[in-house]
Amino acid sequence: MQLLSGDARRAVFAPLDDGALRSEAVVRRVGSAIALGLLSDGEQLPAETDLATMLNVSTVTLREALSDLRKLGLVETRRGRGGGSFVCLRDDALTELADARLAQLGTTDLRELGDMHAAIAAAAAGLAADRASRTEIARLRDILDRLVHVVSFTGQRRAEGRYYIEVAAAAQSVRLTMQEMELHLELGQLPWPPAQEPGMLESIVAGHRAVVDAIADGDVARARRLAGEHIDRRTRWQIELHLRRAMAGPDDADTQREVS
């Protein structure tokens, strides 16, 4: 798993696409990496000049992003010897980022993101059904067993992200594994379903177990179909949540978040 850790780190610090609002893109990238556990609580970020170069942004843009991250409480900057910018894990701040990102995206964006994830997850599950070892299948089952007992929503999101990455790794495809990790940096910017809908975690885990059973049975077609259907359901949920909040007034939207 050390290789995966290195690949994931490259995805976190890969150059950002060209476009406006670059500081917001940096905030989303770092925030989703924290949500997925690719950046750990207390971890020191690279020096400002190095990080700006990695992300292909100016130091002015990076400093603006770090200022926003400090306001959210996701980064702490310390001065003097041994100083720098350090990651802070705050569930409320991550939820705020996810809600804001959901509001920014349109239904077409959500559908296309879901289509891409369904294609990658289905391909990985199908290949895993053909190639996964008993050890890899046991690892997938262990991740799902642990996911059921995770209490925090951030911990649940991280465990599920690890599940998807492990399925791609079981497919024995480095490219698929990299694509899954890069995609989860985008998915980590959106609300985590169990945080919004009580009882959804059990449904999610049951869907993943069905995929792992198909992988263990070596049933390529069933593994692909179940993985794709699972992502399709998730995508429909995100679109419905987006539409509900778009139709509600600001006060109603706040009430929805408090109830969920």
Order of alpha helices (4+ residues) and beta strands (2+ residues): alpha-alpha-alpha-alpha-beta-beta-alpha-alpha-alpha-alpha-alpha-alpha-alpha-alpha
